[in-house]
Amino acid sequence: MFIKKSISAIVMASLLFSSSLIDTVKASTPYEAYNYNYWEEAVASPAAYIPDKVITGLDLGIGSLLEPNDFALGSDGRKYISDTGNKRIIVVSQDWKVEQIIEGYMSSAGVMTNFENPTGLFVDHDNLLYVADSVLGQVIAFDEQYKVTLVIDNPQSDIIAAGFKFVPLKIAVDEAKRIYVVASGVFEGIMQFDTDGSFLGYIGTNEVKRDYYEIMWRMFSTKEQLSKSVLFIPTEFSNLDLDQKGFLYATNIDISTQTPIKRLNPSGVDVLKRYGYFDVKGDIFFRGSIGPSRFVDIKYLNDGLYSGLDSNQGKIFTYDAEGNLLYIFGAIGNQEGTFKTPVALEFDGARHYVLDRAKANISIFKPTKFGKLVNEASRLHYNGFSKEAVPIWEEVLTLNSNYDVAYIGIGRSLVMAKQNEEAIFYFKQGMEREQYSVAFKRFRREEMKEHFSAVMTIIVIGAIATIGLLMWRKLRRKNMKFRNSHTVGRDQAL
Amino acid sequence: MKQDFINFPLQVIFKPFDSFWDLKYDNKGKLIVVYLLVILTIMAIILQKKYAGFLVNYSDPRYLNSVTDIVTVVFPFLLWCIANWSITTLMGGEGKFIEIVKATGYSLTPIVLIYLPMTFISRFMAEEEIAFYYLLISIASLWFVWLLFIGIMTVHQYTVLKTIVTIGLTIVVMGIIVFLGALVLSMIQQIYEFIYNIYREILFRT
């Protein structure tokens, strides 16, 4: 008890004395930062990311972008913008100097093909560029000199219907150079292509949700009515990304689903961890007129963290590997750092980049102290350095004492260090019941061991006392009965 | 004293048929015990919400309100008794209102007896043992329903089928009473508004 109290005293004291730190994080943001607490209420939180810079086509000196649709970052710092409306791909160096403008590709036969509608692009770990053009119906791979190396056009397979029109929208390429394509009008899942461009198959179908009301309704409707009603079809994916293990992160924009973000293993099964308080689905609480989050892009950040871009409310939701919502930033609006139609999300290891189609610009967000600390602690925790994460979590708690993930992180480290009583306190603060149970069980066992003799003595004494009392009462009753019967006999005799 | 407050309630929960018979024909139940049981039930519920172990306690401490807890026990209790009395008088039940109150009140005994110790024990439970907590809590509720059923059946001298029908109807009547109550309240409010408006009109005209 004393330890528990002293810990809370330390936490409170550190909160009081380190309030000067808060000033360093204070920065005006065009949006209100918040997070969800255990009771699913949106509570204010320090901003994790603040707008840093906004880049438009004019800043790059190439005229305004027109409806740009995708954006990618190479590991060498090069940036690739798919300027869809102007039918070109712009390659920008690390310090925002235009290096190259690609308007099409020259085939080996010497025929020039211009882009028609480059909707998606991807840069793999060797910094090779891949472009998906939905009007051309092609996925084009380039080499370092932006010469074409592969064109995927009209995939052929037994499982593809005869009149199939290939409309690739978004692409991703794994380390083995397999190409994953989200294509329009494909409900079977994500299309997977081999290095040579041959079609391998679909992975990760979105399940059709059975609606019992709808099924009942269908039982009573006529054929004409049925033919006019909407079909039960699985929803399409909206975007995808890959982590370093080759797992696919995919988003879909089905508003009724509880799993808009999926992590697909190589056989297409959703293996996303959802151990947080609530579903990994963006906003938990929203107005009915606004509707739930619609994820249009997802970015794997490293070390289990991933961010989803919600086009409905212009927010970026970042989750850790276990599905805890770490922070939320962004908004729809006209100020710098807000969006109209955000379409693509990138991350360079520190900063988030958001491409806006309607505003035709790229907003860059830099982390605050709070954001940096949360990222750092999550990173340490993911890599197994729970103990090293503790001081960072404590610092996070000085900035935001309502940050449950930090309490749980400290608690886990304490459990590993066998400080169960302290761990119990932290898990209670973080409302983490499962871990609490583990810590509590250990604590209980220790206490039992420690006080075994005392507990046993009390139990034995209690048992003896109870038995003694019962026997005494029985004896007394017998005596009374005897006396009564004696009296009765005497009365009768008299 | 001991007979009234401890032995008879215990007898009721273990031998409901005989005990409710005694309650009706030997005039054994005491109204004061019923009041006590209702108060203890309220206390058991309040204590459970406030002090049950962290693993089983899902109530938000910011919204705990003892007044609400009192109302959520007392109001349905009275509503049930009134509705049941209204129905059974029409359906040839032999029970008096006081007997219905007594039968319902004594049926609360298992809830008091199980909730209070379980609240205490739940503070020492780990995740694996939680199942026992919920098992005993559900046993308490089922036991209560069972006793209530026997109580109503004995007090009114009904057959099983008739008891089931009456209980169903009682629930319907409870709904009707709530509806009528809401109607009356809203009408009173309207009338009040009307009179108040007239008063204001007169005040401003002159």
Boltz contact constraints between the chains, C-beta under 6 A:
constraints:
  - contact:
      token1: [A, 39]
      token2: [B, 60]
      max_distance: 6.0
  - contact:
      token1: [A, 428]
      token2: [B, 54]
      max_distance: 6.0
  - contact:
      token1: [A, 433]
      token2: [B, 55]
      max_distance: 6.0
  - contact:
      token1: [A, 437]
      token2: [B, 55]
      max_distance: 6.0
  - contact:
      token1: [A, 437]
      token2: [B, 126]
      max_distance: 6.0
  - contact:
      token1: [A, 437]
      token2: [B, 127]
      max_distance: 6.0
  - contact:
      token1: [A, 440]
      token2: [B, 126]
      max_distance: 6.0
  - contact:
      token1: [A, 441]
      token2: [B, 126]
      max_distance: 6.0
